Amino acid sequence: MNRIKHHVKKGDQVEVISGNFRGSSGRVLAVLSGKQRVVVEGVRIIKKHLRKSQDNPSGKIAEREGPIHISNVRLLEREKSEKGGNKKETKGGHPERSEGARK
């Protein structure tokens, strides 16, 4: 099973560039890689009818975001990554080795 790389990740700020929701923007809540779709906060609100249960004794109509195709979104801003590190990248060398020291 190969992993597909996409231009957006969960938490990124994106703008919808085509389709019915063109011009709206929001944060990516989920990336459905197999279906090539993303769920964007506040975009494509759908109504889900829930039947009666112990949680909802009278039933309920819940509103939630639906997925849109990944090609219809443009990246505006990446999420700030907490992990990663502050490795100094030297010109043409290994990040941990200093410039003068050669092995």
N, C-alpha and C positions, 0 to 999 in steps of 0.2 A: 504494500500500500504506500504509494508515494504521497508526499505532502505538497500541497499546492500553495505557492506563495502569492499573497495578494498585496495590493498597495495600501490597504487600510487594516488596522488592527482594532481590537476592543479598546475603547476609551478615547480614540482619536476624534477630533472635531472635523466633521465633513459637511459638504453642501451637496444637495441634489441638483444635478445639472440637466437631467432630462426626465420626461415622463410626467405624470399627473401632478407630482409633488415638486416640480422644478422651482428652484429659488429658496426652498426651505432648508434649514441647516439644523444640526444637532450632534449629539455625541453617539458614537457607535456602542450599542449595548451588547451585540453578539455578531459573530461572523459565522455563517453557515457555509463552510468551505465546500462541502460536497455538492451543494445546490448552487453555489456561487451567488449567495445572497447575504445581505446584511440587514440587521435590525437597527434603525436609527431612532433615537429618542425624539418623540413628538411628531414623527412622520408616519403616514399611513396608519392612522388610528382605526382599528376594526372593532366591531362589537361582537363579543362572544357570549352566546346565550348559555347560561349554566342552569342545569335542572335542580330540582329540590334535593337537598341533602342535609346532613346534620350541621354542616357549616353554614349553609344558606337555606333556612327552613322555608322561605317563600320563593326561592329561585332568584336569579339575578342576571342582569345584562352587564357584563364587565367590558370595559374598554381597554385595549392594549395595542401596542405597536405591532404591525405586520412587517414581514421582510420585503425588501426591494432588491432588484438585481445590483450586483456590485459594480457593474460598468456605469451605472447611473449616478454614482457618487464621486465627488472630487475631494481630495484631502486638503483641509485648510490648516490644521495644526496637529502635530503629533502629541500624544500624551507624554508627560514628563516621566521618564523612567527613574525609579528609585534605585534599582539594582544597576549593575554595570560598573563602573569604577572610575577612578580618576587616574588611569594609567597614562603616563606621559608618552606621547608618540614622538619618537625622535625621527629625524629625517633619514629614511632608508635603513633603519636599524631595528633591532628588537626592542620592545618597549621597556623591558626590565633592565637591560644593559645600558650602561652609560656610554656616551659617545667615544670617550678616550680608551676605555678598557676593551681589549680584544682578546678572545680566547683562541 
